Amino acid sequence: MDYGTLRGIITIVVMVTFIGIFAWAYSSSRKQQFDDAANLVFSDDEKISVSKDSGEQK
């Protein structure tokens, strides 16, 4: 096996891995979990009050 064959095999392995990750990320069965993770930043229950005098957060 020469260097060119090895590079070809590595290219195919990387391409198959990329397609697998792409299919996993865009599969409809994962959509709800990704939507929940995307909205996690908005689920903070704490309110941040701002002082009128200095503009700093308390």
Predicted model as a PDB file, atoms N, CA, C, CB and O in Angstrom, pLDDT in the B-factor column:
MODEL        1                                                                  
ATOM      1  N   MET A   1       0.848  -1.164   0.000  1.00 83.00           N  
ATOM      2  CA  MET A   1       0.000   0.000   0.000  1.00 83.00           C  
ATOM      3  C   MET A   1       0.899   1.234   0.000  1.00 83.00           C  
ATOM      4  CB  MET A   1      -0.967  -0.006   1.219  1.00 83.00           C  
ATOM      5  O   MET A   1       1.766   1.385   0.861  1.00 83.00           O  
ATOM      6  N   ASP A   2       0.681   2.101  -0.965  1.00 92.00           N  
ATOM      7  CA  ASP A   2       1.508   3.297  -1.054  1.00 92.00           C  
ATOM      8  C   ASP A   2       0.807   4.490  -0.400  1.00 92.00           C  
ATOM      9  CB  ASP A   2       1.839   3.609  -2.521  1.00 92.00           C  
ATOM     10  O   ASP A   2      -0.312   4.379   0.101  1.00 92.00           O  
ATOM     11  N   TYR A   3       1.480   5.604  -0.421  1.00 93.00           N  
ATOM     12  CA  TYR A   3       1.009   6.806   0.253  1.00 93.00           C  
ATOM     13  C   TYR A   3      -0.293   7.340  -0.365  1.00 93.00           C  
ATOM     14  CB  TYR A   3       2.087   7.881   0.204  1.00 93.00           C  
ATOM     15  O   TYR A   3      -1.157   7.832   0.362  1.00 93.00           O  
ATOM     16  N   GLY A   4      -0.441   7.253  -1.659  1.00 94.00           N  
ATOM     17  CA  GLY A   4      -1.645   7.723  -2.336  1.00 94.00           C  
ATOM     18  C   GLY A   4      -2.878   6.929  -1.940  1.00 94.00           C  
ATOM     19  O   GLY A   4      -3.951   7.505  -1.763  1.00 94.00           O  
ATOM     20  N   THR A   5      -2.744   5.624  -1.798  1.00 96.00           N  
ATOM     21  CA  THR A   5      -3.858   4.772  -1.383  1.00 96.00           C  
ATOM     22  C   THR A   5      -4.269   5.106   0.049  1.00 96.00           C  
ATOM     23  CB  THR A   5      -3.476   3.279  -1.500  1.00 96.00           C  
ATOM     24  O   THR A   5      -5.458   5.178   0.359  1.00 96.00           O  
ATOM     25  N   LEU A   6      -3.294   5.306   0.907  1.00 95.00           N  
ATOM     26  CA  LEU A   6      -3.571   5.657   2.291  1.00 95.00           C  
ATOM     27  C   LEU A   6      -4.313   6.993   2.373  1.00 95.00           C  
ATOM     28  CB  LEU A   6      -2.266   5.719   3.097  1.00 95.00           C  
ATOM     29  O   LEU A   6      -5.268   7.129   3.139  1.00 95.00           O  
ATOM     30  N   ARG A   7      -3.879   7.965   1.594  1.00 97.00           N  
ATOM     31  CA  ARG A   7      -4.562   9.260   1.573  1.00 97.00           C  
ATOM     32  C   ARG A   7      -5.987   9.118   1.064  1.00 97.00           C  
ATOM     33  CB  ARG A   7      -3.793  10.258   0.704  1.00 97.00           C  
ATOM     34  O   ARG A   7      -6.885   9.791   1.571  1.00 97.00           O  
ATOM     35  N   GLY A   8      -6.217   8.266   0.084  1.00 96.00           N  
ATOM     36  CA  GLY A   8      -7.560   8.028  -0.427  1.00 96.00           C  
ATOM     37  C   GLY A   8      -8.473   7.402   0.612  1.00 96.00           C  
ATOM     38  O   GLY A   8      -9.633   7.791   0.744  1.00 96.00           O  
ATOM     39  N   ILE A   9      -7.948   6.428   1.350  1.00 97.00           N  
ATOM     40  CA  ILE A   9      -8.731   5.774   2.399  1.00 97.00           C  
ATOM     41  C   ILE A   9      -9.078   6.766   3.508  1.00 97.00           C  
ATOM     42  CB  ILE A   9      -7.960   4.573   2.981  1.00 97.00           C  
ATOM     43  O   ILE A   9     -10.209   6.791   3.994  1.00 97.00           O  
ATOM     44  N   ILE A  10      -8.107   7.578   3.902  1.00 97.00           N  
ATOM     45  CA  ILE A  10      -8.354   8.574   4.939  1.00 97.00           C  
ATOM     46  C   ILE A  10      -9.398   9.587   4.470  1.00 97.00           C  
ATOM     47  CB  ILE A  10      -7.045   9.290   5.322  1.00 97.00           C  
ATOM     48  O   ILE A  10     -10.246  10.003   5.260  1.00 97.00           O  
ATOM     49  N   THR A  11      -9.351   9.987   3.208  1.00 98.00           N  
ATOM     50  CA  THR A  11     -10.334  10.919   2.660  1.00 98.00           C  
ATOM     51  C   THR A  11     -11.737  10.323   2.714  1.00 98.00           C  
ATOM     52  CB  THR A  11      -9.972  11.292   1.218  1.00 98.00           C  
ATOM     53  O   THR A  11     -12.690  11.011   3.078  1.00 98.00           O  
ATOM     54  N   ILE A  12     -11.865   9.054   2.355  1.00 98.00           N  
ATOM     55  CA  ILE A  12     -13.168   8.399   2.391  1.00 98.00           C  
ATOM     56  C   ILE A  12     -13.678   8.282   3.823  1.00 98.00           C  
ATOM     57  CB  ILE A  12     -13.089   7.014   1.744  1.00 98.00           C  
ATOM     58  O   ILE A  12     -14.867   8.494   4.065  1.00 98.00           O  
ATOM     59  N   VAL A  13     -12.819   7.955   4.768  1.00 98.00           N  
ATOM     60  CA  VAL A  13     -13.228   7.840   6.172  1.00 98.00           C  
ATOM     61  C   VAL A  13     -13.703   9.193   6.701  1.00 98.00           C  
ATOM     62  CB  VAL A  13     -12.062   7.307   7.036  1.00 98.00           C  
ATOM     63  O   VAL A  13     -14.715   9.262   7.398  1.00 98.00           O  
ATOM     64  N   VAL A  14     -12.988  10.258   6.378  1.00 98.00           N  
ATOM     65  CA  VAL A  14     -13.380  11.592   6.833  1.00 98.00           C  
ATOM     66  C   VAL A  14     -14.697  12.014   6.182  1.00 98.00           C  
ATOM     67  CB  VAL A  14     -12.273  12.620   6.515  1.00 98.00           C  
ATOM     68  O   VAL A  14     -15.538  12.621   6.845  1.00 98.00           O  
ATOM     69  N   MET A  15     -14.888  11.709   4.918  1.00 98.00           N  
ATOM     70  CA  MET A  15     -16.117  12.058   4.222  1.00 98.00           C  
ATOM     71  C   MET A  15     -17.312  11.308   4.821  1.00 98.00           C  
ATOM     72  CB  MET A  15     -15.988  11.750   2.723  1.00 98.00           C  
ATOM     73  O   MET A  15     -18.368  11.906   5.025  1.00 98.00           O  
ATOM     74  N   VAL A  16     -17.166  10.035   5.099  1.00 98.00           N  
ATOM     75  CA  VAL A  16     -18.246   9.247   5.702  1.00 98.00           C  
ATOM     76  C   VAL A  16     -18.559   9.762   7.101  1.00 98.00           C  
ATOM     77  CB  VAL A  16     -17.868   7.750   5.755  1.00 98.00           C  
ATOM     78  O   VAL A  16     -19.725   9.821   7.491  1.00 98.00           O  
ATOM     79  N   THR A  17     -17.538  10.132   7.855  1.00 98.00           N  
ATOM     80  CA  THR A  17     -17.751  10.695   9.185  1.00 98.00           C  
ATOM     81  C   THR A  17     -18.517  12.011   9.101  1.00 98.00           C  
ATOM     82  CB  THR A  17     -16.411  10.908   9.897  1.00 98.00           C  
ATOM     83  O   THR A  17     -19.438  12.239   9.886  1.00 98.00           O  
ATOM     84  N   PHE A  18     -18.151  12.873   8.165  1.00 98.00           N  
ATOM     85  CA  PHE A  18     -18.846  14.140   7.988  1.00 98.00           C  
ATOM     86  C   PHE A  18     -20.311  13.917   7.620  1.00 98.00           C  
ATOM     87  CB  PHE A  18     -18.155  14.978   6.916  1.00 98.00           C  
ATOM     88  O   PHE A  18     -21.191  14.576   8.173  1.00 98.00           O  
ATOM     89  N   ILE A  19     -20.580  13.012   6.710  1.00 98.00           N  
ATOM     90  CA  ILE A  19     -21.959  12.727   6.305  1.00 98.00           C  
ATOM     91  C   ILE A  19     -22.742  12.161   7.484  1.00 98.00           C  
ATOM     92  CB  ILE A  19     -21.991  11.740   5.114  1.00 98.00           C  
ATOM     93  O   ILE A  19     -23.920  12.482   7.646  1.00 98.00           O  
ATOM     94  N   GLY A  20     -22.120  11.333   8.301  1.00 96.00           N  
ATOM     95  CA  GLY A  20     -22.788  10.795   9.485  1.00 96.00           C  
ATOM     96  C   GLY A  20     -23.149  11.873  10.492  1.00 96.00           C  
ATOM     97  O   GLY A  20     -24.257  11.871  11.030  1.00 96.00           O  
ATOM     98  N   ILE A  21     -22.230  12.795  10.753  1.00 95.00           N  
ATOM     99  CA  ILE A  21     -22.513  13.897  11.676  1.00 95.00           C  
ATOM    100  C   ILE A  21     -23.597  14.802  11.106  1.00 95.00           C  
ATOM    101  CB  ILE A  21     -21.235  14.709  11.961  1.00 95.00           C  
ATOM    102  O   ILE A  21     -24.479  15.251  11.839  1.00 95.00           O  
ATOM    103  N   PHE A  22     -23.539  15.071   9.818  1.00 94.00           N  
ATOM    104  CA  PHE A  22     -24.550  15.899   9.155  1.00 94.00           C  
ATOM    105  C   PHE A  22     -25.928  15.256   9.267  1.00 94.00           C  
ATOM    106  CB  PHE A  22     -24.184  16.117   7.674  1.00 94.00           C  
ATOM    107  O   PHE A  22     -26.904  15.933   9.591  1.00 94.00           O  
ATOM    108  N   ALA A  23     -26.013  13.966   9.003  1.00 93.00           N  
ATOM    109  CA  ALA A  23     -27.295  13.256   9.087  1.00 93.00           C  
ATOM    110  C   ALA A  23     -27.811  13.239  10.518  1.00 93.00           C  
ATOM    111  CB  ALA A  23     -27.153  11.819   8.561  1.00 93.00           C  
ATOM    112  O   ALA A  23     -29.013  13.386  10.740  1.00 93.00           O  
ATOM    113  N   TRP A  24     -26.923  13.063  11.493  1.00 90.00           N  
ATOM    114  CA  TRP A  24     -27.327  13.060  12.898  1.00 90.00           C  
ATOM    115  C   TRP A  24     -27.860  14.434  13.315  1.00 90.00           C  
ATOM    116  CB  TRP A  24     -26.144  12.653  13.796  1.00 90.00           C  
ATOM    117  O   TRP A  24     -28.876  14.524  14.004  1.00 90.00           O  
ATOM    118  N   ALA A  25     -27.181  15.492  12.902  1.00 88.00           N  
ATOM    119  CA  ALA A  25     -27.572  16.839  13.317  1.00 88.00           C  
ATOM    120  C   ALA A  25     -28.886  17.276  12.697  1.00 88.00           C  
ATOM    121  CB  ALA A  25     -26.491  17.826  12.956  1.00 88.00           C  
ATOM    122  O   ALA A  25     -29.643  18.016  13.326  1.00 88.00           O  
ATOM    123  N   TYR A  26     -29.175  16.840  11.491  1.00 88.00           N  
ATOM    124  CA  TYR A  26     -30.387  17.278  10.810  1.00 88.00           C  
ATOM    125  C   TYR A  26     -31.496  16.229  10.807  1.00 88.00           C  
ATOM    126  CB  TYR A  26     -30.058  17.656   9.400  1.00 88.00           C  
ATOM    127  O   TYR A  26     -32.474  16.365  10.072  1.00 88.00           O  
ATOM    128  N   SER A  27     -31.352  15.190  11.618  1.00 87.00           N  
ATOM    129  CA  SER A  27     -32.412  14.181  11.663  1.00 87.00           C  
ATOM    130  C   SER A  27     -33.613  14.726  12.422  1.00 87.00           C  
ATOM    131  CB  SER A  27     -31.903  12.875  12.322  1.00 87.00           C  
ATOM    132  O   SER A  27     -33.459  15.492  13.373  1.00 87.00           O  
ATOM    133  N   SER A  28     -34.786  14.338  12.008  1.00 85.00           N  
ATOM    134  CA  SER A  28     -36.004  14.860  12.622  1.00 85.00           C  
ATOM    135  C   SER A  28     -36.200  14.337  14.046  1.00 85.00           C  
ATOM    136  CB  SER A  28     -37.210  14.498  11.769  1.00 85.00           C  
ATOM    137  O   SER A  28     -36.906  14.967  14.834  1.00 85.00           O  
ATOM    138  N   SER A  29     -35.604  13.226  14.383  1.00 87.00           N  
ATOM    139  CA  SER A  29     -35.758  12.696  15.737  1.00 87.00           C  
ATOM    140  C   SER A  29     -34.998  13.532  16.769  1.00 87.00           C  
ATOM    141  CB  SER A  29     -35.279  11.251  15.789  1.00 87.00           C  
ATOM    142  O   SER A  29     -35.318  13.454  17.955  1.00 87.00           O  
ATOM    143  N   ARG A  30     -34.018  14.317  16.368  1.00 87.00           N  
ATOM    144  CA  ARG A  30     -33.239  15.151  17.279  1.00 87.00           C  
ATOM    145  C   ARG A  30     -33.750  16.586  17.345  1.00 87.00           C  
ATOM    146  CB  ARG A  30     -31.791  15.150  16.860  1.00 87.00           C  
ATOM    147  O   ARG A  30     -33.254  17.373  18.152  1.00 87.00           O  
ATOM    148  N   LYS A  31     -34.727  16.945  16.518  1.00 88.00           N  
ATOM    149  CA  LYS A  31     -35.190  18.321  16.420  1.00 88.00           C  
ATOM    150  C   LYS A  31     -35.678  18.855  17.761  1.00 88.00           C  
ATOM    151  CB  LYS A  31     -36.296  18.423  15.393  1.00 88.00           C  
ATOM    152  O   LYS A  31     -35.310  19.970  18.133  1.00 88.00           O  
ATOM    153  N   GLN A  32     -36.478  18.116  18.490  1.00 89.00           N  
ATOM    154  CA  GLN A  32     -37.021  18.596  19.764  1.00 89.00           C  
ATOM    155  C   GLN A  32     -35.900  18.857  20.772  1.00 89.00           C  
ATOM    156  CB  GLN A  32     -38.024  17.577  20.339  1.00 89.00           C  
ATOM    157  O   GLN A  32     -35.940  19.858  21.487  1.00 89.00           O  
ATOM    158  N   GLN A  33     -34.915  17.985  20.838  1.00 89.00           N  
ATOM    159  CA  GLN A  33     -33.806  18.181  21.769  1.00 89.00           C  
ATOM    160  C   GLN A  33     -32.985  19.409  21.409  1.00 89.00           C  
ATOM    161  CB  GLN A  33     -32.912  16.949  21.793  1.00 89.00           C  
ATOM    162  O   GLN A  33     -32.561  20.147  22.298  1.00 89.00           O  
ATOM    163  N   PHE A  34     -32.753  19.641  20.126  1.00 87.00           N  
ATOM    164  CA  PHE A  34     -31.997  20.814  19.705  1.00 87.00           C  
ATOM    165  C   PHE A  34     -32.802  22.091  19.940  1.00 87.00           C  
ATOM    166  CB  PHE A  34     -31.607  20.696  18.228  1.00 87.00           C  
ATOM    167  O   PHE A  34     -32.224  23.115  20.306  1.00 87.00           O  
ATOM    168  N   ASP A  35     -34.120  22.055  19.739  1.00 88.00           N  
ATOM    169  CA  ASP A  35     -34.952  23.221  20.016  1.00 88.00           C  
ATOM    170  C   ASP A  35     -34.941  23.559  21.507  1.00 88.00           C  
ATOM    171  CB  ASP A  35     -36.389  22.976  19.539  1.00 88.00           C  
ATOM    172  O   ASP A  35     -34.871  24.729  21.882  1.00 88.00           O  
ATOM    173  N   ASP A  36     -35.010  22.544  22.342  1.00 89.00           N  
ATOM    174  CA  ASP A  36     -34.943  22.767  23.791  1.00 89.00           C  
ATOM    175  C   ASP A  36     -33.600  23.374  24.192  1.00 89.00           C  
ATOM    176  CB  ASP A  36     -35.170  21.448  24.548  1.00 89.00           C  
ATOM    177  O   ASP A  36     -33.554  24.278  25.026  1.00 89.00           O  
ATOM    178  N   ALA A  37     -32.529  22.894  23.617  1.00 88.00           N  
ATOM    179  CA  ALA A  37     -31.205  23.429  23.921  1.00 88.00           C  
ATOM    180  C   ALA A  37     -31.062  24.866  23.426  1.00 88.00           C  
ATOM    181  CB  ALA A  37     -30.121  22.549  23.297  1.00 88.00           C  
ATOM    182  O   ALA A  37     -30.420  25.687  24.082  1.00 88.00           O  
ATOM    183  N   ALA A  38     -31.650  25.173  22.283  1.00 88.00           N  
ATOM    184  CA  ALA A  38     -31.564  26.527  21.733  1.00 88.00           C  
ATOM    185  C   ALA A  38     -32.337  27.519  22.589  1.00 88.00           C  
ATOM    186  CB  ALA A  38     -32.091  26.556  20.298  1.00 88.00           C  
ATOM    187  O   ALA A  38     -31.935  28.678  22.697  1.00 88.00           O  
ATOM    188  N   ASN A  39     -33.433  27.093  23.199  1.00 90.00           N  
ATOM    189  CA  ASN A  39     -34.250  27.984  24.020  1.00 90.00           C  
ATOM    190  C   ASN A  39     -33.843  27.993  25.479  1.00 90.00           C  
ATOM    191  CB  ASN A  39     -35.688  27.596  23.912  1.00 90.00           C  
ATOM    192  O   ASN A  39     -34.464  28.691  26.282  1.00 90.00           O  
ATOM    193  N   LEU A  40     -32.837  27.254  25.839  1.00 88.00           N  
ATOM    194  CA  LEU A  40     -32.390  27.170  27.227  1.00 88.00           C  
ATOM    195  C   LEU A  40     -31.923  28.524  27.747  1.00 88.00           C  
ATOM    196  CB  LEU A  40     -31.268  26.147  27.358  1.00 88.00           C  
ATOM    197  O   LEU A  40     -32.111  28.830  28.925  1.00 88.00           O  
ATOM    198  N   VAL A  41     -31.329  29.321  26.906  1.00 86.00           N  
ATOM    199  CA  VAL A  41     -30.826  30.632  27.324  1.00 86.00           C  
ATOM    200  C   VAL A  41     -31.974  31.564  27.724  1.00 86.00           C  
ATOM    201  CB  VAL A  41     -29.999  31.270  26.195  1.00 86.00           C  
ATOM    202  O   VAL A  41     -31.762  32.482  28.517  1.00 86.00           O  
ATOM    203  N   PHE A  42     -33.161  31.354  27.203  1.00 86.00           N  
ATOM    204  CA  PHE A  42     -34.300  32.212  27.499  1.00 86.00           C  
ATOM    205  C   PHE A  42     -35.103  31.741  28.707  1.00 86.00           C  
ATOM    206  CB  PHE A  42     -35.199  32.291  26.300  1.00 86.00           C  
ATOM    207  O   PHE A  42     -36.048  32.422  29.105  1.00 86.00           O  
ATOM    208  N   SER A  43     -34.768  30.630  29.288  1.00 81.00           N  
ATOM    209  CA  SER A  43     -35.537  30.076  30.398  1.00 81.00           C  
ATOM    210  C   SER A  43     -35.032  30.519  31.762  1.00 81.00           C  
ATOM    211  CB  SER A  43     -35.521  28.584  30.326  1.00 81.00           C  
ATOM    212  O   SER A  43     -35.406  29.932  32.777  1.00 81.00           O  
ATOM    213  N   ASP A  44     -34.191  31.540  31.802  1.00 71.00           N  
ATOM    214  CA  ASP A  44     -33.661  32.041  33.066  1.00 71.00           C  
ATOM    215  C   ASP A  44     -34.772  32.745  33.832  1.00 71.00           C  
ATOM    216  CB  ASP A  44     -32.465  33.000  32.828  1.00 71.00           C  
ATOM    217  O   ASP A  44     -35.391  33.673  33.312  1.00 71.00           O  
ATOM    218  N   ASP A  45     -35.031  32.313  35.061  1.00 62.00           N  
ATOM    219  CA  ASP A  45     -36.117  32.862  35.857  1.00 62.00           C  
ATOM    220  C   ASP A  45     -35.717  34.115  36.630  1.00 62.00           C  
ATOM    221  CB  ASP A  45     -36.617  31.823  36.811  1.00 62.00           C  
ATOM    222  O   ASP A  45     -36.583  34.874  37.063  1.00 62.00           O  
ATOM    223  N   GLU A  46     -34.435  34.338  36.806  1.00 56.00           N  
ATOM    224  CA  GLU A  46     -33.987  35.488  37.577  1.00 56.00           C  
ATOM    225  C   GLU A  46     -34.130  36.759  36.756  1.00 56.00           C  
ATOM    226  CB  GLU A  46     -32.534  35.304  38.031  1.00 56.00           C  
ATOM    227  O   GLU A  46     -33.834  36.778  35.561  1.00 56.00           O  
ATOM    228  N   LYS A  47     -34.582  37.807  37.402  1.00 54.00           N  
ATOM    229  CA  LYS A  47     -34.677  39.120  36.776  1.00 54.00           C  
ATOM    230  C   LYS A  47     -33.471  39.931  37.221  1.00 54.00           C  
ATOM    231  CB  LYS A  47     -36.019  39.843  37.147  1.00 54.00           C  
ATOM    232  O   LYS A  47     -33.099  39.899  38.394  1.00 54.00           O  
ATOM    233  N   ILE A  48     -32.872  40.642  36.312  1.00 57.00           N  
ATOM    234  CA  ILE A  48     -31.729  41.482  36.628  1.00 57.00           C  
ATOM    235  C   ILE A  48     -32.243  42.915  36.772  1.00 57.00           C  
ATOM    236  CB  ILE A  48     -30.608  41.374  35.523  1.00 57.00           C  
ATOM    237  O   ILE A  48     -32.823  43.474  35.841  1.00 57.00           O  
ATOM    238  N   SER A  49     -32.024  43.496  37.945  1.00 57.00           N  
ATOM    239  CA  SER A  49     -32.461  44.874  38.151  1.00 57.00           C  
ATOM    240  C   SER A  49     -31.302  45.811  37.869  1.00 57.00           C  
ATOM    241  CB  SER A  49     -32.998  45.083  39.589  1.00 57.00           C  
ATOM    242  O   SER A  49     -30.144  45.496  38.145  1.00 57.00           O  
ATOM    243  N   VAL A  50     -31.630  46.959  37.320  1.00 57.00           N  
ATOM    244  CA  VAL A  50     -30.619  47.952  36.963  1.00 57.00           C  
ATOM    245  C   VAL A  50     -30.836  49.165  37.846  1.00 57.00           C  
ATOM    246  CB  VAL A  50     -30.690  48.334  35.441  1.00 57.00           C  
ATOM    247  O   VAL A  50     -31.951  49.675  37.958  1.00 57.00           O  
ATOM    248  N   SER A  51     -29.771  49.619  38.465  1.00 57.00           N  
ATOM    249  CA  SER A  51     -29.838  50.809  39.308  1.00 57.00           C  
ATOM    250  C   SER A  51     -30.025  52.027  38.418  1.00 57.00           C  
ATOM    251  CB  SER A  51     -28.559  50.952  40.187  1.00 57.00           C  
ATOM    252  O   SER A  51     -29.396  52.136  37.366  1.00 57.00           O  
ATOM    253  N   LYS A  52     -30.889  52.942  38.840  1.00 62.00           N  
ATOM    254  CA  LYS A  52     -31.143  54.148  38.047  1.00 62.00           C  
ATOM    255  C   LYS A  52     -29.995  55.133  38.148  1.00 62.00           C  
ATOM    256  CB  LYS A  52     -32.434  54.816  38.495  1.00 62.00           C  
ATOM    257  O   LYS A  52     -29.793  55.936  37.238  1.00 62.00           O  
ATOM    258  N   ASP A  53     -29.229  55.088  39.251  1.00 63.00           N  
ATOM    259  CA  ASP A  53     -28.178  56.061  39.469  1.00 63.00           C  
ATOM    260  C   ASP A  53     -26.922  55.787  38.670  1.00 63.00           C  
ATOM    261  CB  ASP A  53     -27.842  56.114  40.904  1.00 63.00           C  
ATOM    262  O   ASP A  53     -26.400  56.691  38.018  1.00 63.00           O  
ATOM    263  N   SER A  54     -26.430  54.572  38.704  1.00 58.00           N  
ATOM    264  CA  SER A  54     -25.137  54.298  38.112  1.00 58.00           C  
ATOM    265  C   SER A  54     -25.201  53.478  36.824  1.00 58.00           C  
ATOM    266  CB  SER A  54     -24.291  53.593  39.100  1.00 58.00           C  
ATOM    267  O   SER A  54     -24.213  53.411  36.092  1.00 58.00           O  
ATOM    268  N   GLY A  55     -26.327  52.864  36.540  1.00 59.00           N  
ATOM    269  CA  GLY A  55     -26.426  52.047  35.346  1.00 59.00           C  
ATOM    270  C   GLY A  55     -25.800  50.673  35.507  1.00 59.00           C  
ATOM    271  O   GLY A  55     -25.727  49.910  34.544  1.00 59.00           O  
ATOM    272  N   GLU A  56     -25.349  50.349  36.707  1.00 61.00           N  
ATOM    273  CA  GLU A  56     -24.746  49.047  36.953  1.00 61.00           C  
ATOM    274  C   GLU A  56     -25.818  48.022  37.305  1.00 61.00           C  
ATOM    275  CB  GLU A  56     -23.703  49.139  38.077  1.00 61.00           C  
ATOM    276  O   GLU A  56     -26.890  48.364  37.805  1.00 61.00           O  
ATOM    277  N   GLN A  57     -25.508  46.775  37.035  1.00 61.00           N  
ATOM    278  CA  GLN A  57     -26.432  45.705  37.370  1.00 61.00           C  
ATOM    279  C   GLN A  57     -26.278  45.314  38.815  1.00 61.00           C  
ATOM    280  CB  GLN A  57     -26.214  44.500  36.472  1.00 61.00           C  
ATOM    281  O   GLN A  57     -25.163  45.279  39.335  1.00 61.00           O  
ATOM    282  N   LYS A  58     -27.390  45.016  39.478  1.00 55.00           N  
ATOM    283  CA  LYS A  58     -27.329  44.568  40.870  1.00 55.00           C  
ATOM    284  C   LYS A  58     -27.674  43.112  40.949  1.00 55.00           C  
ATOM    285  CB  LYS A  58     -28.269  45.383  41.759  1.00 55.00           C  
ATOM    286  O   LYS A  58     -27.681  42.537  42.037  1.00 55.00           O  
TER     287      LYS A  58                                                      
ENDMDL                                                                          
END                                                                             
